[in-house]
Amino acid sequence: MKQNIARRVASVCFLSACMSFSIDSQPSASAQAPTIRVQSSLVLVDVISQNLKSGLPIRGFRKEDFRLFDNGREVRIATFDAGARYDTRPVALWLVVICNEGGLPKFGASAEFSGEESVFRSALSHLDNHETVGVAHWCDNGETQLDLLPTDDRDRSIRVLAETLKPISFQGGTDATDEVGEKTFRKMIRLIIRDAYRSNPKPLPVIVFLHGDHTGQPRGELNNLIDDFLETSGIVFGISDYRGPKHLFLIGEQAKIIHYMAKHTGGEYFSVAPVGYAAALESVLTQLHFRYELGFIPQAIDGKRHALRVELTKEAKETHRGIRLRFRPEYIPVREEPEWAH
């Protein structure tokens, strides 16, 4: 999936963040737009605030500072949790890579992280005690695995990541191997979703791709995959080496799919030098730890797409100038649980 380089294209994705979550039961899958479904009568909307000058989150917002809209109609905020109070859902962090295929260029995939794994260890110390980290990979030869299920053993996660990044003999880079890699990528995401479904209580699954994003997928397949992932309120982030190759035009597919997933789940992609790897991961955790969760009762469990919007009140805007709120723009309330998640 990661190479032919001639099939890849540059894409710039900015954030939109807002999560929906099923408290009492499980969500289901949709077919087209990157949206989220919920089965519970309570929808949780994760909101990330950002000071446009400093880039840092605002920690002091109250329930009274927000307005929430479902399909343009203002709804009552029934519950309110703030990361600064340590009452938001715990994070299950996944470090995800593509196989380090021997003989291929070092930059543009995940191979550039081989030998640099230990630099992420300091960032993992910022996880709370009840939060976990897992490791997973996929490969153009059809192999995928959850190498380490979420654990509180930070050192072990770094050791497993190092093993996962060791070179393999397989070499891809053809149209046939790209197609296999695309299917394997989708399979891996669903394995991570399934793990989140089986967890009790359910965490907020967060995937951090260590990858240059030379990737492509058919748009329809990708949107279906995003819908599956968003059922768990998951968020996608990415970290790439700034020395990676530029992306070319990709015909007939969505290019830079990890950037695309980050855009539609409220995440962010970092392009940094190796010295900045740990700082990028620390930034991810800071955003997650100081997010807000607004809960509301949906107007109807109708299986249709609903537009979401979050605003600050007039008074809050006057008090906090130069603030951006990031939130997911849609959700779908449904009652059924996808069979593949069992």
N, C-alpha and C positions, 0 to 999 in steps of 0.2 A: 504494500500500500504506500510505502513512503517514497519510492522512486518509480518511474521515470521523472527526471527533473524537468524535462520539457513539458510535462503535463501540469506543473504546479504554478500557482499564481500568487502574487502578493495581495494581501487583504488587510485592512485596518479595522479592528473591532474595538469599540468602546463598550463601557459597562451599561447594563441595565440589571438591576437586582431587585428581587422580591420573591420570596419563597412561599409555597403553600404546602401544608402538611396535614396528614390524616392522624388524628390522635387516637381514636377508638378502633379504627379498622384500616383496610388497605385501599389504595387507589387503583385506577385502571389505565389503559393505553388509549391514545387518540391517533388519528390517521394523518393529519396534515401539518398545521402550523405548530411551531415550537411553543407549546402551552403546557399547563399542568392541570391534573385532575385531583380531586379530593373526594373522599367518601364520607368523612366525618362532617357533622353539622358545623364544626368550627374550623375555619381556615386561618392558618398562621401565615402572615406576610412578613418575610425577613427584609429589613430595610437597612442599608448601609449609608451612613452620612459621611460627607467629606468636605473639609475646608479646602476651598479651591487654591488658597495660597500655600498652606502648609502640607496639604494632602492628607492630614490626619483626621480621624473620626471625631465627631462631637459626642462627648460622653454625658452631657447634662440634660438631654431632652426628656420631657415628661409625656405622659399619655395625652395631656391637654394640648400639646404642641403640634399634634398631627391631625390631618383630615384624610379619610380613606374613602375611595369611590369604587363601586362595583358597577360596570357598564354605565358610567357617568352619574350614577345616583349615589349620593353620600350615604354611607352606612355607619352604624354605631360601632366604635371600637370596644369590643367586649373584654378583651384581655390585653395586657401590656407587660412585656418583659424586656429588660435591658441587659446587655452583656456586661456593663459596668457593675451590675448588681449580681453577676454570676448566676442568673436564673434563666438564661437561654439554653437551648438543647446542646448537649456535648457534641464535639466534632469527632468524626471518624475520618482521619486523614489518610488518603491513599497516594503513595508515590508510584507513578506509573511510567513505564518506559517501553520502547520498541526494541526488539532483539538487536544486539550489536552484531550485524552481519559482517563477517570477515571479508576484507578486500574492498569494501565500499568506502567512499570518502568519510573522513572522521566527522565532519560538521554537517548539520542539517537533520540529524535523526536524534539518537540518544547516546551515541558512542562518545561524544565529547565529555560526558559526565563520568565515564569510566576512569577510575583513579582519583576522582574528586568527591566521592561519596561522603567522606568524613566531614567535609565542610558544612554539610547540612545538620550535623549532630547538634551544634549549638542552638540552631533554630528550634529543633524539636524539644529543647528544654523549656520553651515557652508554652507548650501544651499544658493544659491543666491536668491534675492527677487523674481525673476520671475520663480523660480523652485518650484516644488510641490512634495508632498509625499502622497501616498495612502496606504491602508491596505487591504489585501486579505487573504483568508484561503481556505483549502480543507480538506476533512475528508474521512476516510475509509467507512463511511456509505453512501457515495454518495452526501453529502452536500458540496457545494462550493458557495462562495459569494465574491463580491467586497465590503468589509465592509465599505470602505471609498474611494470614488473617489479622484483622486489627488487634493490636496488643499494646500494653502499656510499657513494654520493654523497648525503650528508645535505641539502645545499643544494638539489640538484635535486628531491628529494622534496618539499620545502616549496614550491618554485615550481610543481610539477605539482599539488599539493594546492590551491594558490590558483587555478589555472586550472580545476580540476574544480569548485570551489565558486562559480564565476561563475553568475549567474542565467540560466535558460533560459526560453523563452516558454511552454512547456507548463504547463498548470494541471490538476492532478488533483483528488482530493477526492470522487470518486463511487465507488459500489460497483464499477462496471466497471473504473475505473482502479486501485482498490485490488487487485482480483484480478490484473490484469496486473502490478502492482508486486510482489505476493506471489510470482508465478512468476519474475519477473526477479530478485528477491532470492535465490531458491534457485539460479538459474542462476549468479549471481555467486559464491556460496559454492563451487559446484562448479568454477568456473574457478580459484579460489584453491587448492582441493584438488589439481586437476590439475597446477598449477604445482609444488606440493610433491612430488607423485609423480615429476615429471620431474627434480627436483633430485638431484644426487649429489655429496657425501653429502646425505641428507635432513635439512633443518633442523626445528626446532620452529616450525610456523606459528602466529603469534599475530595475531588480528584485533582492532584497537582501533576500534570504531565511534564516530565523532564524530556523535552523534545523540541526540535527545530521547526516542526509542523510543515514538512514537505509532504502534504497529505491531500487526498481528495476523496469524495464520496458522492454518489448520486443524491441530489437534494432531497428527494422524497424519502429515501432510506434514512438519510441523516436526520430529518425532522421527526420521523417515527422513533428513532433512537433517542433523540432529545426528549420527546414526550415520555418515553419509558423512564429515562433518568430523572426527569423532573417530578415524577410521581412521588419520589422520596424527598423532595425539596433539595436535591443535590446541587452543588455548585462546582463548576470546572474552572481551574486556574492552569497556567502554564509558565514554565521557565525555559528560556532558550539562550544559547550562547550567541552573543552579538556578532561573532565572527562567522556565523552560518551563512550559506549562500542566499542570494536573492531569489525570489519566487517568480516564475514565469506564468504566462496565461494558461489556464486550464479549460479546455473546451468540454461542455456538456456536464460538468460536475461542479459542486461547491468545493472550492479550494480552501486550504488552510482550515481544515474542519475543526481543529481544536480551538482556534481563535473564534470560529463560528459558535461552537458550543459554549465557550466562555461568555460570549456576548449574550446568548439567550438564557444563561443561567445566573447571570450576575457576577461572573468572575472577571479575571484580568490576566493579561499575558505580559510577562516581563522579559525583556531582551537585555542581558547583562553579561559582563565579564565574569570569569570564574570567581574573582574576589567578591563579586556581588551576589553569588548564589544564595548564601545564608541570609543576607539582608532581604532578598526577594521573598524567601519563604517566611521570614519573620513578618514582612508586610502582609502577606496572606493571612497569617494567624491574627495579626492586629485587627484587620478588617472584620474577621469572623468573631473575635472576642468582644468587640464593641458594637455589634449590630443590635438592632431593635426588632422585636417580634410583636406585630400587631395582630390580634385575633378578632375575627368577625364571623357572623352567621351569614352564609350566602343567601341570596334572594330565592334561589331555587336550585334543587339538585336535578338539573335538566340535561346534563351531558353536552351542553353547548359551550362554545368559547365565551368567556366573559373578560372584558377589559378591566384592568386594575390600574388605579392611579393613587399615589400618595403625595400629599402636599403638607407643607408647614402652614400653620395658621398665620394670619396677618401679623399678630403680635410676635410670634416666634421668628418670622422673617425679619422684622424690625430689630429684634434682639440679636439674631445670628445672621449677619450679612455674609454673602459670598459662600453660601453653602449649597452643595449638590446632594440630592437624595437619589440613590440608585435602587431600583425595584423592578421586579419582573412585570411585564405589561399584561400578561394574560393568565388565566387558569380555567380549567374545565371541571365542574363538580359532577361526579358520577358515583354510582353505588357499587359497581362490580370490581372485582380484583382480577388481574390478568392471570391466566392459567400458568403461564411460563414462570411466574414468580414463586411457585410452590416448590 
